[in-house]
Amino acid sequence: QVKLVESGGGWVQPGGSLRLSCAASGRSLSDYAMGWYRRGPGKEHEFVAAISWSDSTYYRNSVKGRFAVSRDSAKNTVHLQMNSLAPEDTAVYYCVADPNLVTNDDYPWAYWGQGAQVSVSS
């Protein structure tokens, strides 16, 4: 059983920054892709960012240049640095992991965290 636990969510004003972290336990995920999805109010899940086992990174177009995903494979951790946050980024952010890296919004990644709330408003 793999458990993913997010931390670092909260509230910021537009233009602010937050860094989300995700810690995995239960098994090594060094050969898995890890990443982040989000779900805003009244919206479907959206792919945000992911990093492969070889450290290639992928981003949703709307977050390119603002968000950065990084990983410590040995520690089974992944981070999402979010800069220049806007109200449209308000959502519950989920840490995910899967043997395959797929960026489709509706792809059912194998493992999901509990979610961390990110709120951006004045």
Secondary structure, DSSP 8 states (H G I E B T S, - for coil): --EEEEE--EEE-TT--EEEEEEEESS--TTSEEEEEEE-TT---EEEEEE-TT--EEE-GGGTTTEEEEEEGGGTEEEEEE-S--GGG-EEEEEEEESS----TT---SEE---EEEEE--
